[in-house]
Amino acid sequence: MSSGLTLGIGASLIWVAILFWSDRYPERRLWPPHRGGWVTAIWAWGLTALIYVGLIRVCAADWNVLELPTWIRWILGGGLSTWGSVIQTQGIAALGLKGTSGWNVGLVTRGAYARRRHPQYLGQIATLIGIALFAGSVLGWVVVVVGTGALLYAAVVEDRFWARRDPEFSNYAKRVGLAPISGRPQS
């Protein structure tokens, strides 16, 4: 197994283990942390970065093995990566860097979070898929699938956290889906 595959899958599985522990033992959770700090920011962003680094290394190793047409790679892959980065950036802007790193900023329902829950994760998933399409990589899809699973699980765990913590979350979750297609709040 290539080092990129090990890195991307390994970082994703570490996230899944952290999330599983946090979901199973909410009083001793690691994510979202009881109190955010720079250590949390470093490991949370570090693991996420390692998923991307692993994916990029895998994609570079088996570049266009799928022999995808150029338009699929550049238009679909490049477009999806760009769109995902924009969505992710909007989510980060709405939460703030501290909020994305585990500091308690409360339930955020403004900005990108007014249109969809977990825009940061949605953007990351789109970017991962876009990178694998752009690269035409077979093994890249393994990292994409495992990474996407970790990100979707993070959304579930965070939804459960907010449902326990904030009585307004239920109304918010009913009003704003995980990823409404229209980009407008659901009624």
SVG drawing of the C-alpha trace seen along z (x, -y; Angstrom):
<svg xmlns="http://www.w3.org/2000/svg" viewBox="-42 -35 47 37">
<polyline fill="none" stroke="black" stroke-width="0.4" points="0.0,0.0 1.4,-3.4 2.3,-5.9 -0.3,-8.3 -3.0,-5.7 -1.9,-4.9 -1.8,-8.6 -5.2,-9.4 -7.0,-6.3 -5.1,-6.5 -6.1,-10.1 -9.7,-9.4 -9.9,-6.3 -8.3,-8.3 -11.1,-10.9 -13.7,-8.1 -12.2,-6.6 -12.3,-10.1 -15.9,-10.6 -17.0,-7.2 -15.5,-7.7 -17.1,-11.2 -20.5,-9.9 -20.4,-6.9 -19.1,-8.8 -20.4,-12.4 -19.3,-13.3 -15.7,-12.4 -15.9,-13.5 -12.9,-14.6 -15.0,-16.2 -16.5,-18.7 -14.2,-19.3 -15.4,-20.5 -13.1,-23.5 -11.2,-24.3 -7.6,-25.3 -4.6,-25.4 -3.8,-21.7 -7.3,-20.8 -6.9,-23.1 -3.6,-21.5 -4.8,-17.9 -8.2,-18.6 -6.8,-20.6 -3.7,-18.4 -5.8,-15.2 -7.9,-17.0 -4.8,-18.2 -3.3,-14.6 -6.4,-13.3 -5.8,-15.9 -2.0,-15.2 -2.7,-11.4 -5.2,-11.9 -2.8,-14.2 0.1,-11.7 -2.0,-8.8 -3.4,-10.8 0.1,-11.8 1.3,-8.1 -1.5,-6.8 -2.1,-10.0 -4.9,-9.5 -4.8,-5.7 -8.6,-5.8 -7.8,-7.6 -10.7,-10.0 -11.4,-12.5 -9.8,-15.9 -13.2,-17.6 -14.3,-15.3 -11.0,-15.9 -10.7,-19.6 -14.3,-20.8 -16.0,-18.3 -13.0,-17.6 -11.6,-21.1 -15.1,-22.7 -16.1,-20.5 -12.8,-21.1 -13.3,-24.9 -16.9,-24.8 -16.1,-22.7 -13.4,-25.1 -15.8,-28.0 -18.4,-26.2 -15.9,-25.1 -14.5,-28.7 -18.0,-30.1 -18.5,-27.6 -15.1,-28.5 -16.0,-32.2 -19.4,-31.7 -17.9,-29.7 -14.6,-31.6 -11.3,-29.8 -11.8,-29.2 -15.2,-27.6 -13.8,-25.2 -11.0,-24.3 -13.3,-23.3 -13.8,-26.5 -17.3,-26.9 -18.9,-29.5 -22.5,-28.3 -24.9,-27.1 -24.1,-29.0 -27.1,-29.6 -25.8,-32.6 -23.9,-32.8 -23.4,-29.5 -25.1,-27.8 -28.3,-29.6 -28.5,-27.6 -27.2,-24.2 -25.9,-22.3 -22.2,-21.4 -21.2,-23.5 -17.6,-23.0 -17.9,-19.2 -20.0,-19.4 -17.3,-21.6 -14.5,-19.2 -16.3,-16.2 -16.8,-18.0 -13.2,-19.0 -12.0,-15.4 -14.2,-14.1 -13.0,-16.9 -9.4,-16.1 -9.9,-12.4 -11.8,-13.2 -9.1,-15.7 -6.4,-13.2 -8.2,-10.3 -6.9,-8.2 -8.2,-4.7 -6.6,-4.6 -7.6,-8.2 -11.2,-7.0 -10.3,-4.8 -9.2,-7.8 -12.3,-9.8 -14.7,-7.1 -13.1,-6.7 -12.6,-10.4 -16.2,-11.1 -17.4,-8.5 -15.5,-10.2 -16.9,-13.7 -20.5,-12.4 -20.0,-10.7 -18.7,-14.0 -21.9,-15.7 -24.0,-13.0 -22.0,-13.2 -22.1,-17.0 -25.9,-16.9 -26.4,-14.6 -24.1,-16.9 -26.2,-19.9 -29.5,-18.1 -28.4,-17.3 -27.0,-20.7 -29.3,-23.3 -33.1,-23.0 -33.1,-25.3 -31.2,-22.8 -34.3,-20.7 -36.0,-23.7 -32.8,-24.6 -32.3,-21.1 -35.9,-20.9 -35.5,-24.3 -32.0,-23.7 -31.1,-20.4 -27.7,-18.9 -27.3,-20.1 -30.3,-21.7 -29.8,-21.8 -31.3,-25.3 -28.9,-26.9 -31.9,-28.6 -33.2,-27.7 -35.9,-25.0 -39.3,-26.0"/>
</svg>
